[in-house]
């Protein structure tokens, strides 16, 4: 790194700096859950650093902090990985007291090869498959999350926040502008932080839950959008904490409220021309469009743990919770797991509505794109579209994490695309988490079983 490295930063970061000197640099990567891990250092040290290291054990840790022994040779020697800064993936930390920037790093082994367990590298691996075909995927994620009262006792239920009127945020107020105004100061900070970080937001709306918000991003490159979601989760949490509330990305944080999804709009364009390969010369649907849809229907059942990664995730898949329960598809049908939105022929796309907001964005994008890729390469045909409520069809999604993991292990083509070492480690971590959850005695059990059985 050279002293003039700041001249290579994205325009938004340079604008935010406005000539100020960077005081601190946060060197970050995403772990398996999508948590930001890394090291912070003074800017001068970052500028003169030749190599930065982190231990491989970062990728052997579950969401509850346990390390899982997987029988990997020399797993616990704490061998190092090399972090390489990606100066195109830099964002300000506008909430910090010091002038601070976050720099996403690529992860390599000591020989300089991409480290296969890093989620960002898993996504890069899938994007390379598209590039080899002369294709470029385009995505647009939708982020749903809840603002809540601070919850400092995990034994207590999560509650909606108080709005500016002093009343608890109400549910069933989807698209209400006055509901958004109830927590306007938090939204204002989210806008300000997003502008400082150069994130182009499409819309912000009130969703159906009490204190539930949806933020939509403008469509673009999958790696850049995954970076933005990774950054933006922390951004939203920081904005909420400024106003003495929490922001949660749990798939189902409150029992009687709808779940939070990360719907992913997906299309594919030709690398050279930029033409949408889902649309033919007569503006009709192409065989590649059908293949992509069919690939999602065929292979998504085998990647559900990457779209719904926790035991809580499966509480969202209930028809009464405004979430899909199967992988049917239909034009402009929000009850299907796969929706084809109303659009121009040039913007024809598929919306994957299965993904939970608790998913790691790198892995969710990689898994969904891998399924579509297989469908196109294999020339698959989708089931007929559904024009009525898909809730009337059978529940075809896993009921729990362990069932989803069984299906994940049963499909070798997905393992090949995403990388066998990654898939084996990911599944081992998720099995450990599922077993860990079974050791917890819930309030429901104490309430209904303690004196009745």
N, C-alpha and C positions, 0 to 999 in steps of 0.2 A: 504494500500500500504506500502511496506517495502522499506528500503533504497537500497536494492540490486535489485530493480525492473528492472534496466537496463540490468541485466543478462538474463532476460526473453524476451528481444526484439528479433525480427527476425534477422537472420544473417546479412542481408544487412544493417540494421540500426547499428548494432554493428561494422561492417566493416567501415561504413562511419564515425562513431564516432572516431575510431582509438585511443581509450583511452581518448579522450577529455571528459570533463564533460558537460552534458546537462545543458544549461542555462535556456531555456524556453520550456514549454510544452503547446501545443495547444490542448485542449480537445474539440473534434468536433463531431457533428452529422450531418446527412443530413436532411434538412427540406423537405417539399412537392415538391418544384421545384428542389431539389437536391443541394441547396446552402449550403455551409459549415457554420454551426452556432455553437457557443460554447463560451468557455472562455480560455484565456491564463493566465499562471501563472508561477512563478519561479519553477524550478525543485524540490527544497527542499519542497515547499508547496505541490506540487503534490504528493511527496513521503509520506507525513504525512497525506494527506487528507483521511478521512474515507468515506465521502459522498459528492458528487457534484450534484447540482440541477440546473435545468432550468425550466422556466414556460411552461405550456402546450400551452400557446397562440402562441408559435412558429409555431405550426401546424395549426393555424387559419389565417395565413397571406398569402396574394396573392403575385404574382411576382412583383406587383407595390407598395407593401408596405401596402396595405389596410388590415384591419382586418374585417372578415366577421362574422356578428351575425347570428348564426344558431339555436338559441333557445335551446341550450344545457344547461342543469341544471348547474347553477353556472359557466357558461362559463368564466365569467370575474372576477372570484375571484383570478386569477393568481395562481392557485394551482401548486405545484411543481411536476416535474418528477425527478427520480433518474438516474444519469448517471453512468454506470459501465464500466471501461476501458477494452477494448479488446486488450491485449498486443500482440496478433498475427496480429493486424491491425494497425501497427505503420509504419510511413514513415518519412523520413527526410524532412526538409524544406531547401534544399541546397542553396536557393536564399536569405535566411534571413541573416542579419548581425550577429546575435547571433547564437550560436549552438542550433538549435531548432528542435523539433520533433513534428509531429502531431499524436494524438492518437484517433482513432475512438472509440466511446463509444456506448454500447448498452443502450437502454432506457427502464426503468421499472417504474411502478407506485409505490406508497409509500408502497405497500404490497409486492413488489418484483416480480410482474408478468410482462411479456412483455407488453409494452405500445403499443396498437394496431394501433395508428396513425403514428408511426415511420416507414418510408419506409423500413428501414433495417429489421424491424420485420415482415413487410408484406412479404418480400422475404423469411425470415426464415419460416414463416407459410406455404408457398407453398412447400419449400424444405422438410418440415416435412411430407407432404403428400406423396412425392416420397419415403422418407426413410421408411415409414410404409409399402410400397409395395416391399421393397428390391431393390429400384431403386436409382440411383444417376445421376442427370442431369450434362451434360458437355456443356459449352458454350465457344464461342470465339467471342468477339465483335470487330467490325471495327469502328474506330472513324474518321469521316470526319469533317473538320473544315476549316475555312478561316483565313489567315493572311490578315489584311487590314491596310490602313492608319488610324492613330488615328482619331476617329470621336467624336468630342467634342460638336457638335451641332446636336441634334436629328432631326432637321428639314432638315438637309442636307443628301443626299444619301451616302451610304457607298461606298468607292472606294478601288480598289485593291492597294496593297503596291508597293513601288519602290523596285526593286531588286538591286543587287550589280552593275549591268551595268548602273543604273540610269534610266532605263526604267520601265514603269508600267508593272507589271506581266501580262502575256498573258493568255487568256483562250484557250480551246480546245488543250491543250498540255498534255493530260493524259499519264502517264508513262514516261514522258520526264525527263531524268536525268539532262539535262542542266537547265530545269525549276526548279527542286529541288535545284540546285546549286545557283540559283538566290537569295535565302534566306538561304544559307548554314549556316551562323552564328547562326540563330535561331534554325535550325535543330541540330546543334552541341550542343547547350545548352539543347535542349530537350533530346538528347541522354545522355548527362552528368547527367542531373537531374534524368532521368529514371534509370541510373546505380546506382546513389546514393540512390535511393528509392527501389532498388531491383525489378524493374518492367522489366519483360522479354518481349521485343518487338519482333514481328515477322518480319514485314516489314514496311517501310515508302515509300510512293509513291506520285507522283504528280497526283492529280485528274483532272477532266475536267474543273473546274472553274479557274478563274484568282486568283492565290494565294491560291488555295484549296489543302489541303494535306489530305492524309489518313494514319492513323497509325493502324496496326493490332496487336492484342495481341495473344499470344499463348493460346490454349484452356486450360480450367481448371474448377475449382469449381465456381459456379455462385456467391456465396457470396464474395469470394476473388476477382473475376473479377469485380464485381460491386464496391467493395472498390477501386480497382485500377482505374477504370474510374472516380469515384468520386474524388480521389486524383489527377488524371492526368489532369482533366480539369483545375484545379488551376495551376498545373505545367506548362502546355502549355501557359496559360495566362502570368505567370511570365517570362517565356523564351521570349515571344514576347515583353513584356514591356521593357526588357533589351535592345532591339534593336529598340525602339521607334515605335513599331507597336502594333496593337491589334490582339488578337485571338478571334474569335467569333464562337459559337456553335449554332447560330440561324439556323433553318431549311432552311430558304430562305433569306439570308441577302441582296442579290443584285438581281435586277429585271431581268436582262438578263443573269444571271449565274445559273448553276444547283444548286439544294439544297444539303444540307448536311445530310447524313443518319448515323445511327448507326446500320448497319446490324449485326444480331446476329445469329451465327452458333450454332445449338443445336443438341445434341444427348443425349441418355440415356444409362447408363451401369448398369449391375447387381452389387449390392454393394459388394458381396463376390468375384465373379470371375473377375469383370471388363469387362465382355463381352458386346459388343454393342447389346442391345435388338432390334435394328432396322434390324439386320442381322441374318438370319437363318443358320442352319448347312450347307446348300448348297450354302452359300454366297448370297442367294436371299433376297428380302425384306420380312419382317415379317408382320403379321397382326397388331402388335403394331406400326410398322412404318406407315402403312396406317392409323391407328387410330390417331396417332399423327398429321399427315398431315390434316386429316379430322377435328380434333379438332381445329386446327388453322383456317381452312376455316370456320368452324361453329361459333366459339366463338370470334375470333379476332375482328369482327365488333362491339362487345360489350365492348372491352377494348381499342379502338382506342384513347380515351382521355389520356390514360397512355403512348401511343406510340407517339402521336402527341398532346402535351398538351396545345398549344397556338394558337391564331388566325393566327399567321404567319405560323404555321406548315402546314396548308392545302394549302398554295401556292406551296408547293413542289410536290403535287400529280398531276402532269401534264405530259402527255406522252412526250412532247417536252423537259422536264427537266430531262430525264434519270431516272425517278422515277416510281415506279409501280402505277397503277390506279385501281387495283383489286386484288383479292386474289386467282387467278389461280396459278397452280404450274406446274413445268416442270423440267426435268433433264437438267442441264447446260443451263438454259434459264434466262438471266438477265432482261428480260422484265416482268417476272412474279413477283408477290408479294412474292411467296414462291418458292425458287430455291433449287434444290438438286444438289450440286456441284459434279464435277468429283472427285472420291476418290476411295480408296480401300474399300473392303466390310467392313473391321473392322472400318473404319472411316466414314461410311455412316451417313449423317446428313442432316438437313434441315436449310436453311438460310432464316431467316425472314428479308425481305428487306423493310418492311413497316415502321420500327422504325426510327424516326428522331433523330438527334444528340442533339436536345434540350430536349429530354426525361430524366427524372430521371432514372439512370441505375438500381437502386433497383426495381423501379416500372415496368420498361420495361421488365426486366428479369422475375419478378414475374408474370406479366400479360401473357406474351408469354408462359411461362412454365405451367401456370394454364390452358390455352386453350389446350395445347398438352396433359396434364394430363387427362382432361375431355374426350378428344377424345379417348384415350386409354382405360379408364375405361368404356366408353359407347360403345366401339367397333364400332365406326363410320367408314364410308367409304368415301374417298375423291372423288371429281369429276375427270374425266379422265385428264391425263396430257396434257399440251399444248406444242406443238413442234414448232409452229410458233410464231410471235410476239403477245404477250398478249395485246399490245396497241390496237389491232384490236377488242378486246372484250369490252364489255360495261364498262364504268366507274362505279365501284361498291364501292368506298370508299367515306366517307362523304365529302361534299363540304365545311364544316365549323365545328367549335367547338361545336356550339349549337346542330347541327344535330347529331354529334358524341355522345354528352352527352345524348340525347334522347335515342339512341340505348343502351348506357351504363346502363341506368336505367331500361331497359326492360328485363334484364337477371338475374334472382335471383340466378342462380347457380354460376355465377361469384362473385356476392356479398357475397355469403356464403363462397366461397373459400378464398377471399381476406379479409373478415371481414366487417360486416355491418357498424360499426362505422367509419372505414376508408373510405369505399366507399361513405358514406353520406357526410362526411366532404370534401373529394376530389372533389366530384361533385359540392358541394356548392361553393367551391373556384373557380372552373373553370367556373361556371355560372356567378359568380360575375366578373371575368376577361372578359368574353365575353361581358357582358353588359357594362363594363367600356370602352372597345374598341369602342363600338357604340357611345360613347359620344365624340370621337375624330374626328375632321374634317380634312380630309387628303389633301395633296397637289393635288391629282387627282381631288377632288371635287372643290377645289378653282380654278384649271386650267380650268376645262371643264364646270362648272356650274355657276361660279360667274357672268359672263356676257352673258351667252348663254340661260338661262332658264327663 
